[in-house]
Amino acid sequence: MSCVLRPLAASVLALGLSVPLSALASCGATFCSVNTSSAFMHAGLAGETRLDLRFEFIDQRHAMHGDDNVSVGEIPRHHDEKRTLNRNLLLTLERDVAPEWTLGMTLPLVDRDHQHVHNHHHGDEVHHIPASWDFRELGDVRLKARHELLPGREQGIGVSVGVKLPTGRSDVKNSDGEEAERSLQPGSGTTDVLLGAHWRRELAGGSTAFASLAAELATAEHDDYRPGHRTHLDLGWVKPMTDRLSIPVQLNVAFKARDRGAEAEPEDTGSTMVALSPGINWQMSPHWQLYAYYQRPIYQHVNGVQLTPRWSAVLGTTVAF
C-alpha cells in the first residue's frame, strides 16, 4: 500500500502476511478481501516488529444464483440460507528478521451468527424448520515468510510462502447439538499452502501503485471435506494528502473453486467477486497508525445459491516497536 506506502502499508497490516481470506460459501462464511499487506511499502513504522489488530464486518443476507439476486427459497434446496453475520478480529505479529526477510503470524477470532431453514419433506408436506448457530471461536493460524527480491525506495518486487494450519475447530454445534456446515466452521481442518507475489512503485507526486497475486491451496481433505482453492488479485493506488493522512483505493478480485468431498456442498460453493475498496490511513505517530476501508462489490458470480454482502467494512490499527 503506501508510504505514501509508509503510512498506509505498515498500518495496513492485518492480513499483510496472509493471503486475503475471501470466501463466498453457501452459508456465507467469509473474511473480507481488502488487502492490508505491509509488503506494499519500502519502510514502515519506526521499529522492526509490528503488531496489528484488524476488525471486519461482513453482513451476508442477500441470496444470489449465478449473477442474479434471488429470494430465500426461490430455488429449491435442502435448506435455505437466510443470513450470516461475520464479525472477525485478526491479530497479526510481524518481525523483520533481515533487511530483505519478514516473518509473520496471523490469528483470527471468528464471531459468526448464521441462520437457515431446513426443508423437511414428509409425503406431500414440507416442514420448514429454522436452525441457527452463534459462536465465537479461534480460526486457523497462518504463518508466512516474505522475501524482497528487488528492494528499493522507488520500486519493489517480492514473493512470499506460508502455511495455514488446522488450529480452528471444524465441529462446532448449536444448542440443539446440530453440527454446522463445514464451510461455516471457524476452521477448515486442512493444512493449506500460501503463495504470493507483489510489486509496488512510487509515482510522480508521491503516490504509490501496487499489485499483489496470491493463492491458497488445500493440500488434502479432512473428514471428507476439502475447501476449494482460492486466488486473489489486488490492484491499488495510494495518495498522500498530508504528512499524516493517506487515501488508498483498491480493486480486489477473488476467485474460489468449489469445495470437494462427501461433507462439502460443491453445488453451492465457489465464486468470483470483484470489489472496489476505498480507505483512509492516519499516522498518529512514527510508531502508531490507524486505518479504515469500505468495500463494495461491483461484480459477483456464485455457483448454485449463496449468500453475499452488499458492502463490508474494515477498521484497524498498527503499533511498531
N, C-alpha and C positions, 0 to 999 in steps of 0.2 A: 504494500500500500504506500505509505509515503513518509516522507520525512519533511516537510514536504514529504516524504516517506518517514521521516523520523517521528514526528508527532503522530502519524497515523499508524504506521505499521507496528511499532512496538506496542502501542496501546491496543492495537487491534490484534490481539494475540491468542485469544482463547482457543481458536482452532488452528493456531499457527503451526503446530507440529502435528496436526492430524488432518486427514482427508476430510473435506466437508461432509457432513453426515446427512445429507438429504435423502429421504425415502418416502415415497407415497405408497405405503402398504394399504391393503384393502381396509384395514381398520383405521388407517390414518396415522399410525405411529411414525413420528418423524423428528428430525433435527433440522434447524434452519441451514440453508446452503450458503449464507453470506460467508465469504472467506475473510477471516481476520488473521492473516498469517504474518508473522514477524519476518518472513523471508523477503517481504517487499520493502526493504529498507537497507541502506548501507550501514548505518549506525543507529541504534535505537536509543532507548533511555539510558541515562547515566548508570552504568552497572552491568556486570556480566551475568547476573541472574535476574530473571523476571518472573513475577507471579501474577497471573491474570485470572480474573473472575468474570464470567460471561453468563448473562441470563437471557433466555429465549422464550418468546411467547408465540405459539402457533395454534390457532383455533381452527380445526378442520371439521367443518359442519356442512360443506357443500358437496353433494354427490355428483360424480361425473361418470360418463360412459363414453370411452374414446375421447373425442373433443367436445362432447355435448354435456350440458347440465341436465341432470335428471332429478326427479323427486324420489324420496325414500320409498322403496317398494315398487317403483315403476317397472323395474326389470326384475323378474322373479329370481330369488336367491334363497339358499337355506336359511340365511339370516340377513337382515337388512341393517347396514351400518347407519347410525344416526349422528354421532358426534364423537370426536376425540380432541380433548383439550390437553395440549402439551405445554408444560412449564419446566424447561430444562435449565439446570445450573451446571456449568462446566468450569472446572478448576484446572488450569494449566501451569506447570512449573517448567521453566526453560533455562538452560545453562549453556553459555558459550565456553566450550572446553578447549578451543584453539581458535586462532584467527579465522579459520575457514570451516570450522565444525561447530554444530549446535546440537545438543541433545534435549529431549523434552518428553514430558508425560502429561496426558490429559485424562482426568477422571470426571465422568458425567454423573450427575444426580438427576434421575428421571422422575418427574412428578406428572402423572398421566391419569386422566379421567376419561373413560371410554364407555359408550352406551350403544347397544344394538338390540334388535328384536329377533328372537328365534321364530321361524315359521314352521310349526309342528303340524304335519298333515295326519289327520285321523279320519280315514274314509274320505268322504266328500267335504269334510270340515277342515278348516285351517285355524289352528290356535296360535295367536301371536303372544309370545312370552318374552317380556322385557328382561334384559340382563345388563349388568354394569360392573365395571372394575374401577377402583380408585386406589392408586398406590404411589408410594414414594420409595424408590429403590436405586441403589448404585448400579450404574451400567457397566459396559465393557471398557477396561483401561486401554489406552493407546500409548505406545512407546514409539518414538521416532528419532531418526538421526538425519540431519540436513548438512549437505556439503556444498559450499560455494565453489563452482568451477571457474568462474570469472568474476572474482570480487572486485569491486571498484565503486567509486562515488557516482560516476555518471551512468554506468551500466553494470548489470549483474546477471549472471546465469547460474543456476544451481539445480541440484537434484536431491531427492530425499527417499528414504526407505524406512519402513517400520512394520509394526505388527499390532493388530488388535487382539487382545487376549480375552478368553471367555470367562471374565470375572463376574459379570452380571447374571442375575437369576433368569432362568428360562422356564420356570414352573410356577409363576405367580398365579394364585387363585383368588376368586372373590369370596364374599361372605357365605355364599351358597356352596362353596367347595368346587366351583367350576373353574377349570384352568383357562386362562386367556389364550387367544390365538397366538401362534408363535411369532408372527410379525408384530404383535402388540407388546411382547415381553421386553423388559429392560435390557436383557442380554440375548444374543443370538445363539449362544452355546458353541460357537465356532471360532476357530483361530483364523484371522484374515491377514493377508499381506497388503501393506500400504505402499504405493509407489507414487512418486510425484516429480514434476519438473517445473521450474519457474523462471521468469525473465522480468526484468524491470529496467527502465531507462528514464533518466531525468530529461525533461523537455525545456524548451525556451520559456522563460518567465517563472521558472522554479517549480512547475508542476511535474508530476511523475506518472508515467504509464506503466502498467504491469500486466502480466498474463500468467496463468497457472493451469496446469493439466495434472489431474490426479486420478488414481484408480484404487479401488478397494476390492480385493479378490478373495473370496472364501476358499480355503484350501481343502475343506472336507465338510461332511454333514454331521449333525449331532441329533440323535434321537429322531431320525428320519426327517430332518429339516436342514436345508442348505439355502442361505439367503442369496439373492441374485447379486451378481457383480455390479459395481457402481463406478461410473465415470463422471468426472466433473471438469468443466472448462470455465474459468473465470477470467474476464477481461475488466480492467479497471483504470481509473484516472483519478488523481488526487490533486486538488488545487489549494495551495496555501493562501489564506485570506489575510492573516496577521501572523505575528511571531508565535502565537499560541493556537490559533484556530485554523483547521484544515477541513475542506469539504471533499469527501470521496464519493465516487459513483461507480457502481459495479454492474456488470452484466453476468449473471450466473446461469450456466447451463448444466443441468443434472440429468443423467440417464441411469436408470436402474433396470436390470434384467429381471425376468420372472424368478421367483423363489421356486425351489425344487424339493422333492421328497414327499413321502406319504403324509407328513404333518403340515405341508405347505399348501398354499392356495394359488397355484400357478395361473389359474384363470383370472384371478383378481389381484395380481401383483405385477409390478413392472410399470415404468412410466418414463415420460420425458417432460422436463419442465425448463422453461426459460423465464428468468425473473430479472427485474430491474431493482437495484438496491442503492438508493442514495443514503448518505450518512453525514455525520458530523464528528469531529475529533477535537478535544480541547486538552492542551497540555497544561496541567496545573502547576507543575514544577519540572525540573530536569529528571526527577525520579518518579513522577506520577502523572498518569494520563487517564482521561475518560473518553468514551466513545458511544455512539448510538447509531443504529441503522433501521430503516424501514424498507421491507422487501415486498414488492408487488409482482406476482406472476403476470407475465404478458402472453404466455402460451403454455398450455398444459394438455398432455395427452396421456390417458391411462388405459391399461388393459382391463377389460371387464368393467366392474363397478367399483369405484374407490372414492374415499373422502378426500377433499382438497381444501386448502385455505384460500381465502381471498387476499390476505395480507399476513405478514409476520413482522415481529419486532425483535431487536437485539439491543441490549444495554450491557456495557462492560467497563471494567477499569483494570489498569495495569500498574503495578508498582515494581520498580527496579532497585536493586541493591548490590 
